[in-house]
Amino acid sequence: MSPSTDALAAMPSLLAVAIAALMSALITWTSRPLLQRYALARPNARSSHRIPTPQGAGIAVIAATLIVALLWAIVANVAIPPALVGATILIALVGFADDIVSLPVLLRLVLQAAAVGAVVFTAPETARIVPALPLALERGLILLAGVWFVNLVNFMDGLDLMTAAEVVPVTAALLLLGWLGELPWPAALIATALCGAMLGFAPFNRPVAKVFLGDVGSLPIGLLLGWCLLELAFRGQPAAALLLPAYYLADSTITLFRRIARREPFWSAHRSHFYQRATDNGFTVPQVIGEVFLLNLALAGLAILTIRAAAPAITVVALVAGAIAVGIALRRFSRPQGS
């Protein structure tokens, strides 16, 4: 069976989204009593929530994503890399342990690097982004970027529905690129299932959230999303791979460097991300989430434009437009509302 038209006919993408959403919602709903008992996130000075809330519902999102994607891959005769599946499970276990007992920072980083490295160093040698670089150097840089991306998704998961506002537009755009033949189908299957799983989780996480993803969700989501974007870059579309997560990259990376410059313990929890400062500056949670969601839709449109236009000039214009849009959002969030 061909992994294109026949694959989609065997299990349409929208059906996969619906199944993943239903499965994610069902597991989230049934697991809440256990999470309430064993994985309760209590508010502190750095929290955005005010009442103790169960965390760890990322188990539902990751389980639904992997199950639906793997079953669809079997039906469609598409191969999802075993290293990716194993690494996702490993990093989810690391996140779950951290949700329960809080692992040491160094141990977390080592295990995260092992998971990301398993994915990066098992990619075909022909998969390149900058062929002029030595392969070992390029893979090493990708490993560092992958570990950062996994953590930045975790850092940015600090507001109700924030991760859904990022993941849903990005994965929907990746699915569309799969339809257009611009993304390998294994990545498109993962993106489709992850989109559905996040939609199923979203009703439980809308303000005021009844449950949080926890590290067991945010870390593997970062791994899966990062791998999909890496596959897009391997297909010769690094500009699109940067545009899609541009807001997350900018908010988290600028915040990281500011904390390093101030000699703050950048690995510890804090409330200095732009989206967190926005709520301190008078923005409501729905306002922040709404603006991030719309910004991500615009970035997705720019990313698709760079691919379909296939013109260097348009790519440059799209990158500049994306940078300006993200800059405007960061500036708005960093100032009191109405100023």
C-alpha positions as CSV (number, residue, x, y, z in Angstrom):
1,M,0.0,0.0,0.0
2,S,1.4,3.5,-0.9
3,P,2.0,5.8,2.1
4,S,0.2,8.6,0.3
5,T,-3.3,8.4,-1.1
6,D,-4.0,4.8,-0.1
7,A,-2.8,5.5,3.4
8,L,-5.1,8.4,3.8
9,A,-8.0,6.5,2.4
10,A,-7.4,3.7,4.9
11,M,-7.6,6.0,7.9
12,P,-8.4,9.6,7.1
13,S,-6.5,12.3,9.0
14,L,-9.6,13.9,10.5
15,L,-10.6,10.5,11.9
16,A,-7.2,10.0,13.4
17,V,-7.5,13.5,15.1
18,A,-10.9,12.5,16.5
19,I,-9.8,9.2,17.8
20,A,-6.7,10.7,19.5
21,A,-8.8,13.5,21.0
22,L,-11.4,11.0,22.3
23,M,-8.7,8.7,23.7
24,S,-6.8,11.6,25.3
25,A,-10.0,13.0,26.9
26,L,-11.0,9.6,28.2
27,I,-7.6,8.8,29.8
28,T,-7.4,12.3,31.3
29,W,-10.9,12.0,32.8
30,T,-10.3,8.6,34.3
31,S,-6.8,9.4,35.6
32,R,-7.8,12.6,37.4
33,P,-8.6,10.9,40.8
34,L,-5.2,9.2,40.9
35,L,-3.4,12.4,39.9
36,Q,-5.3,14.3,42.5
37,R,-4.0,11.9,45.1
38,Y,-0.4,11.3,44.0
39,A,0.6,14.2,41.8
40,L,-0.8,17.4,43.2
41,A,0.8,20.7,42.1
42,R,0.6,23.1,45.1
43,P,0.8,26.8,44.3
44,N,3.8,28.8,45.3
45,A,5.2,32.3,44.6
46,R,6.2,31.3,41.1
47,S,3.0,29.6,40.1
48,S,0.2,30.9,37.9
49,H,-2.4,28.9,39.6
50,R,-4.0,29.6,43.0
51,I,-5.4,26.3,44.2
52,P,-3.8,22.8,44.4
53,T,-4.3,21.2,41.0
54,P,-3.4,17.6,39.8
55,Q,-0.6,17.3,37.3
56,G,0.5,14.5,35.1
57,A,-2.3,14.4,32.5
58,G,0.4,14.4,29.9
59,I,0.3,10.6,30.3
60,A,-3.0,10.8,28.4
61,V,-1.7,13.0,25.6
62,I,1.4,10.9,25.0
63,A,-0.4,7.6,25.2
64,A,-3.1,8.8,22.7
65,T,-0.4,10.2,20.4
66,L,1.7,7.1,20.3
67,I,-1.1,4.6,20.1
68,V,-3.0,6.4,17.3
69,A,0.2,7.2,15.3
70,L,1.5,3.7,15.5
71,L,-1.8,2.0,14.6
72,W,-2.2,4.4,11.7
73,A,1.4,3.7,10.6
74,I,0.7,0.0,10.5
75,V,-2.4,0.5,8.4
76,A,-0.7,2.9,6.1
77,N,2.5,0.9,5.8
78,V,4.6,3.8,7.2
79,A,7.6,3.3,9.4
80,I,7.8,5.5,12.6
81,P,11.4,5.3,13.9
82,P,11.6,2.9,16.9
83,A,14.2,5.2,18.4
84,L,11.7,8.0,18.5
85,V,9.1,5.8,20.3
86,G,11.6,4.5,22.8
87,A,13.0,8.0,23.4
88,T,9.5,9.4,23.9
89,I,8.7,6.8,26.5
90,L,12.0,7.3,28.3
91,I,11.6,11.1,28.5
92,A,8.0,10.7,29.6
93,L,9.2,8.4,32.5
94,V,11.8,11.0,33.4
95,G,9.1,13.7,33.5
96,F,6.7,11.5,35.5
97,A,9.5,10.8,38.1
98,D,10.2,14.6,38.3
99,D,6.5,15.3,38.8
100,I,6.4,13.0,41.8
101,V,9.8,13.3,43.5
102,S,11.7,16.2,41.7
103,L,14.9,14.7,40.2
104,P,18.3,16.5,40.4
105,V,18.9,18.9,37.5
106,L,22.0,17.1,36.2
107,L,20.3,13.7,36.2
108,R,17.3,15.2,34.3
109,L,19.6,16.7,31.6
110,V,21.6,13.5,31.2
111,L,18.5,11.4,30.6
112,Q,17.0,14.0,28.3
113,A,20.2,14.1,26.3
114,A,20.2,10.3,26.1
115,A,16.6,10.4,24.7
116,V,17.3,13.2,22.2
117,G,20.6,11.6,21.2
118,A,18.9,8.3,20.5
119,V,16.7,10.1,17.9
120,V,19.4,12.4,16.4
121,F,22.2,9.9,16.0
122,T,19.9,7.2,14.5
123,A,18.8,9.5,11.7
124,P,20.1,8.5,8.2
125,E,23.4,10.1,7.3
126,T,21.8,11.5,4.2
127,A,19.5,13.6,6.4
128,R,21.3,17.0,6.6
129,I,20.5,20.6,7.2
130,V,23.9,22.2,6.5
131,P,25.8,19.7,4.4
132,A,28.9,22.0,4.5
133,L,29.3,21.1,8.2
134,P,31.0,17.9,9.3
135,L,28.3,15.4,10.1
136,A,29.4,14.8,13.7
137,L,29.4,18.6,14.3
138,E,26.0,19.1,12.8
139,R,24.5,16.2,14.8
140,G,26.1,17.6,18.0
141,L,24.5,21.0,17.4
142,I,21.2,19.3,16.7
143,L,21.5,17.4,20.0
144,L,22.0,20.6,21.9
145,A,19.1,22.3,20.1
146,G,16.9,19.3,20.8
147,V,17.6,19.2,24.5
148,W,16.9,23.0,24.7
149,F,13.7,22.5,22.7
150,V,12.5,19.8,25.0
151,N,13.1,22.0,28.0
152,L,11.7,25.2,26.5
153,V,8.3,23.5,25.9
154,N,8.4,22.5,29.6
155,F,9.3,26.1,30.6
156,M,6.5,27.6,28.5
157,D,3.9,25.2,30.0
158,G,3.1,27.6,32.8
159,L,-0.3,29.0,31.9
160,D,-3.6,27.3,31.4
161,L,-4.0,26.2,27.7
162,M,-0.6,27.7,26.8
163,T,0.8,24.5,25.4
164,A,-2.4,23.8,23.4
165,A,-2.2,27.3,21.9
166,E,1.2,26.4,20.6
167,V,1.0,22.7,19.7
168,V,-2.4,22.7,18.0
169,P,-1.6,25.4,15.3
170,V,1.9,24.0,14.7
171,T,0.8,20.3,14.4
172,A,-2.2,21.4,12.2
173,A,0.3,23.2,9.9
174,L,2.5,20.1,9.8
175,L,-0.4,17.9,8.9
176,L,-1.3,20.3,6.0
177,L,2.3,20.1,4.9
178,G,2.0,16.3,4.9
179,W,-1.0,16.6,2.7
180,L,0.9,18.8,0.3
181,G,3.8,16.3,0.2
182,E,6.2,18.7,1.9
183,L,6.7,16.6,5.1
184,P,7.5,12.9,5.4
185,W,4.5,10.9,6.4
186,P,5.9,9.5,9.6
187,A,6.2,13.0,10.9
188,A,2.8,13.9,9.6
189,L,1.3,10.9,11.4
190,I,2.9,12.0,14.7
191,A,1.8,15.6,14.2
192,T,-1.8,14.5,13.4
193,A,-2.1,12.3,16.4
194,L,-0.5,14.9,18.7
195,C,-2.9,17.6,17.4
196,G,-5.9,15.4,18.3
197,A,-4.5,14.4,21.7
198,M,-4.0,18.1,22.6
199,L,-7.5,18.9,21.5
200,G,-8.8,16.1,23.8
201,F,-6.8,17.4,26.7
202,A,-7.7,21.1,26.2
203,P,-11.2,21.1,27.8
204,F,-9.6,20.0,31.1
205,N,-6.9,22.6,30.9
206,R,-8.9,25.7,30.0
207,P,-9.0,28.4,32.6
208,V,-9.3,27.6,35.5
209,A,-7.5,24.3,34.7
210,K,-8.8,21.1,36.3
211,V,-5.5,19.3,35.5
212,F,-2.0,20.1,34.2
213,L,0.2,18.3,31.7
214,G,3.1,18.0,34.1
215,D,6.6,17.2,32.9
216,V,5.4,13.8,31.9
217,G,3.5,15.6,29.1
218,S,5.5,18.7,28.3
219,L,8.9,17.0,27.9
220,P,7.8,14.3,25.4
221,I,5.7,16.8,23.6
222,G,8.8,18.8,23.1
223,L,10.6,15.8,21.8
224,L,7.9,14.8,19.3
225,L,7.3,18.3,18.1
226,G,11.0,18.9,17.8
227,W,11.5,15.7,15.8
228,C,8.7,16.8,13.4
229,L,10.3,20.2,12.9
230,L,13.7,18.5,12.4
231,E,12.2,16.3,9.7
232,L,10.9,19.4,8.0
233,A,14.4,21.0,8.2
234,F,15.9,17.8,6.7
235,R,13.6,18.2,3.8
236,G,15.3,21.5,3.0
237,Q,12.9,23.8,4.9
238,P,14.8,25.2,7.8
239,A,13.0,28.6,7.6
240,A,9.6,27.0,8.0
241,A,11.0,24.8,10.9
242,L,12.1,28.1,12.6
243,L,8.9,30.0,11.9
244,L,6.5,27.5,13.3
245,P,7.8,27.6,16.9
246,A,9.1,31.1,16.7
247,Y,7.1,32.5,19.6
248,Y,8.2,29.7,22.0
249,L,11.8,30.0,20.8
250,A,11.9,33.8,21.3
251,D,10.1,34.0,24.6
252,S,12.1,31.1,26.2
253,T,15.5,31.9,24.7
254,I,15.5,35.6,25.5
255,T,14.3,34.9,29.0
256,L,17.1,32.3,29.5
257,F,19.8,34.7,28.4
258,R,18.4,37.5,30.5
259,R,18.5,35.2,33.6
260,I,22.0,34.1,32.8
261,A,23.1,37.8,32.4
262,R,21.6,38.5,35.8
263,R,23.4,35.5,37.3
264,E,20.1,34.0,38.4
265,P,19.7,30.2,38.8
266,F,18.2,29.8,35.3
267,W,17.4,26.1,35.9
268,S,15.0,26.9,38.8
269,A,11.3,27.8,38.5
270,H,10.4,31.4,37.9
271,R,7.8,33.9,36.6
272,S,9.9,36.0,34.2
273,H,8.8,34.6,30.9
274,F,7.0,37.2,28.7
275,Y,3.7,35.4,28.9
276,Q,3.9,35.2,32.7
277,R,4.8,38.9,32.9
278,A,1.7,39.6,30.8
279,T,-0.6,38.3,33.5
280,D,1.2,40.4,36.0
281,N,0.8,43.4,33.7
282,G,-3.0,43.2,33.6
283,F,-3.6,40.7,30.8
284,T,-6.1,38.0,31.5
285,V,-5.2,34.4,30.9
286,P,-7.7,34.1,28.0
287,Q,-6.2,37.3,26.4
288,V,-2.7,35.9,26.6
289,I,-3.7,32.5,25.2
290,G,-5.8,34.1,22.5
291,E,-3.0,36.3,21.3
292,V,-0.5,33.5,21.3
293,F,-2.9,31.3,19.4
294,L,-3.5,33.9,16.7
295,L,0.2,34.7,16.5
296,N,0.9,31.0,16.0
297,L,-1.7,30.8,13.2
298,A,0.1,33.7,11.5
299,L,3.5,32.1,11.9
300,A,2.1,28.8,10.5
301,G,0.8,30.8,7.5
302,L,4.2,32.3,6.9
303,A,5.9,29.0,7.2
304,I,3.6,27.4,4.6
305,L,4.2,30.4,2.4
306,T,7.9,30.0,2.4
307,I,7.6,26.4,1.3
308,R,5.0,26.8,-1.4
309,A,6.5,29.9,-2.8
310,A,10.0,28.4,-2.9
311,A,11.6,31.8,-3.5
312,P,14.5,33.1,-1.4
313,A,13.1,36.6,-1.4
314,I,9.8,35.5,-0.1
315,T,11.5,33.4,2.6
316,V,13.5,36.4,3.8
317,V,10.3,38.6,3.9
318,A,8.4,35.8,5.8
319,L,11.2,35.5,8.3
320,V,11.3,39.3,8.9
321,A,7.5,39.4,9.2
322,G,7.6,36.6,11.7
323,A,10.3,38.3,13.7
324,I,8.3,41.5,13.8
325,A,5.1,39.8,14.8
326,V,6.8,37.9,17.6
327,G,8.6,41.1,18.7
328,I,5.3,43.0,18.9
329,A,3.8,40.3,21.0
330,L,6.8,40.2,23.4
331,R,6.7,44.0,23.7
332,R,3.0,44.0,24.5
333,F,3.4,41.3,27.1
334,S,6.3,43.0,28.8
335,R,4.4,46.3,29.4
336,P,1.3,47.1,31.5
337,Q,-1.8,46.7,29.4
338,G,-2.9,49.9,27.8
339,S,0.5,51.5,28.0
